[in-house]
């Protein structure tokens, strides 16, 4: 609470009561929770974990391939396909000819 009060005082030269901070925080908690649990957040979290685990990429192409493979594995678990995924798959098939296999339907 004091940290927020200090930040607002330093940045905006305003004094705010702890009650106001609590009221505002309570009002936005639901929105923040909804934002954090949006469908793409889990995809982003998985991609961040994969990239962090790998760490270094010698080329941009290596990073792109890793992300593509990760997305292929992530979306394989989905019950509904991604919007425009077929278009993306066609582009990957052109870019990575010989390495790209069309998943069985």
N, C-alpha and C positions, 0 to 999 in steps of 0.2 A: 504494500500500500504506500509506504513512504517513498519507495523507488519511483512509483508512478507520479506521486505528488512532486517529487524533486525534478523529474523529467519535465513535467508540464510547467513548473516554475522556471526552470532554466531555458526551455525552448520558447515558451509563449508568454512568460511573465504573468502567469495567472495562478491563483491559489484555489485549490479544489479540495473539498471536504472528503474524508474517507467514505461517507455515506453516498456521495455522488459517484465516486469511483466504483463502489459496490453495485449501485443501481445500473450504471452503464455496462459494467462487466456482465452482470446477470442478464441484461437485455441482449447482448451480442453472443453469449455463450452458445446458444442454439445454432446461430448462423455459422459461427466458427466451426462447430462440430460437424455441421452439414457440409461445409466447404472441405474439411479435412477428410471426410469419408466419401467424397464424390468418387464416381467410378474410376476416373483416370488417375486418382491419387494412388491407388494400389499399383497401377501400371508404372507410374513414375517412381514409386518406392522400390519396385522390383528392378527397374532399370538402373536407379542410383546404386543399389546394392551390387548389381553385376558390374557396373563400371568401376565402383570403388574397389571391389575384389580384384579386378583385372589391373587397375592402376595405370599402367603406362601403355600407350599405343604408339607404335613406331610410325604409323602413317594415318591419315584421315580415313583411308580405305579400310584399314584394320578396325578402326572404331566403328565405321558404318556397318561392316560385316557383323561385328559383335552385337550391335544394336538390332540389326535385322534378325539375327538368329534368336536373340532374346525375345523380340516381339513375336516371332513365329512360335516359340515355346509358350509364351504367355497367352497368346490368342488361341492356341490349340485347346486350352482349358475352358474357353468361353462356350456357353450354350448357344448364344446368338452371335453371328458374325459381326465384325466391325463394319461400320458404314464406310463405303468406298474401299474396302480391303481388296476387292478383286482388281481394282485399278492399280493399287499399290503392288499387288502380287505380279501383275503384268509388267510393271516397271522394273521390279526386281529380277524377273525372268530375262528381261533384255539386258540389264546391267550385269547380271551374274550368270550368263548363259553357261550351261553345262554344270553349274553348281546348284541351280534352283530346281527343286522338284515340286510338282503340283501335288498338294495333299489329296489323299483319297477322300471322296465324299460319301 
